[in-house]
């Protein structure tokens, strides 16, 4: 009896990470695929973002909290905005840019203005990326290992890139590592 109850609880726990990460994701077309690497064309997006000056790990946690506060209603209209995936992170001269992609139903005109001046809303034009997908935790080792594979693919295929890599995380923190979806995206020229 104890085994069957714990087994059911384990299945519920596993499925909760998958179900709770079933949120809107950005649209893209796969131009080329060489699993686990793809070249993708993304449509224009609207994002909310903050810049955080800290380590990568601490920056994504702090940035997530600031933007989550905005979408949970800390905005001029006190309107809740649906959660989407992924949460992204990109190194900049000023720190780490942490972004949420806004639901496609919104435009720059329909999104409420943030109360916190650190939260910025902006449009990003369509972009083409080379992307590697991987599972596991968002540890420095896991990210470095996959970024190295992606960089080697870029060199081997003579691709021209621009800007620093974007790290994308799709799942809530309680998702089991082998069920997580992570990506590294590097913009192509």
Residue, then its C-alpha position, 0 to 999 in steps of 0.5 A: x500500500x505504501x509503495x503504491x501511494x508513493x508511486x502515485x505521488x511520484x507520478x503526480x510530481x513528475x506530471x506537475x512539472x510537465x503540465x505546469x510548463x504547458x504555457x504559451x511559447x514563442x512561434x518559430x520555424x525550423x529552417x534546418x535540423x541536426x538534432x539536438x541543434x536547430x536553426x530557427x526563424x522567430x517572429x517578432x516578439x514583445x518582452x518584459x525585461x530587467x537588467x540585473x548585476x549579479x552572478x548568472x544564477x542570482x541574476x535569473x532568480x532576482x530578474x524572475x522575481x521582478x518580472x513575475x511581480x509585473x505580470x502578477x499585477x504590479x502594473x498601472x492597471x493592476x492586470x494579471x498577464x499570463x505566464x509564458x515560457x521560456x524565461x531567458x537570460x543574456x549577458x550584456x555590458x550592464x549585467x544580465x538581461x532577464x526576459x519574459x516573452x509576453x503572450x501573443x495576444x498583447x501588443x505594446x499598446x495593450x500591455x499595462x505599464x510597469x509600476x517598477x521602473x526597472x521593468x521595461x517592455x520592448x519589441x524585438x524584431x524577427x530573428x534567426x538563431x542557431x539553437x541547442x536543446x538539452x535537459x538537466x539542471x541549469x548549472x554552469x557545467x551543463x550550460x558550458x558543456x552545451x554552449x561548447x557543442x553549439x560553438x563547435x557546430x557554428x565553427x564547423x558550419x561556417x555560421x556568422x553570429x552576433x550578440x552573446x548567447x541567450x539561455x532559455x529555461x522552460x520549466x518550473x524549478x520543481x521539474x525533475x532534471x531529466x524532464x527539463x527543457x533548456x536551450x542556448x540560442x545564438x543569433x545569426x547575422 
